[in-house]
C-alpha cells in the first residue's frame, strides 16, 4: 500500500541525498510525506532562481504550518541550478 510516506533512505529527484528536514510549525513534529517533500524541492528550485543560490537554514511557511530546514548544499548539478539567472535576463538583440 502506498500511503505517501517516504522511508529513511529516500533520495532526491536528481539522485542526491535530501538536504532538508520538514517539521510542523505548530507541534514541531517531523513531517515525512511525499507531497510535502515535492513542495520542498519546488521551494528550493524557486529560491535558486530568485536568489541565485541555495536556501540555507530554517524557512517558516506559517500558512501551511511548515518549517523546512535546509541542512546542506547540493552538488549544483541540477537543471535549475545550471540554468542560472544570467541566461534568464540576457538582453536580446
N, C-alpha and C positions, 0 to 999 in steps of 0.2 A: 504494500500500500504506500502511495506517495502522499505524505502529509505536508510536503513543502519544507520539511526540516532538513538542515544540512548537517552532515557529520563533521567530526573534528578535523578530518584530513582534507576538507574541501579546498579546492583551488579556484583561483580567479578565472575570469572569462578568457584570458590570454595565457593561462597556464601558470602564472606566478602565484605564489602564496598570497592569501588575502592579507592586505595591510591595514585592516580595520577591525574594530570591535564595535558592536551596536548594543545600546542599552536603552531601557525605558527611562525617560526623564523623571517621571513621577515615582517609580518604585526603585530604580537603579538596577533592576534585574536585567541580565543579558537577554538579547533577542537573537534567535538563530533561525530565522525564517527566510527561505529563498527569495521571496518577493522583496523583502527589506534589504537583502544583500544586493539585489539587482538595482534597487534605488540608490544604495551607497555607491555603486560603481558609476551610475549615471551622474550622481552628485560630484564624484571625483572628476569625471571627464569634463563636466561643465566648469568646475573650478579651474582645471588646467587651461581651458580655452579662455576664460575670463582673466585669470591671474598669471598665466604663463609659468606655472609652477605647481608643485604638488601641495595638496592640503596637508596641514600638519596640526596635530593636537586634537582638542575636542571641539566638535561643531554641533551646536544645540539647535534643533528644529522643534520648537515647542508646539507648534500647530499639529505636528504629527506624533508628539510625545517621544521623540527620538534624540538620542545623543550618539553621534558617530565619532569614535576616537580613532584617528589615523595614527598607526603605530610605527610606520616605517616608510621608506622610499621604495618605489618600484623601479624597475630597470630603465623605464623610459622608452621601451621598445614597443609601445602600443601605437596603433594608427593615430589615435587622438594626440598623443604626446609628440609624434613625429610631424603632424600636420602643422602645428605652430601658428602663432599669430602673424608672423612675418608674411606668410603666403596669403593669409586671410585678408590682410589690409594692403596688399600690393596696389600700387597705382597703375591703372591700365592706360595704355597709350592708344 
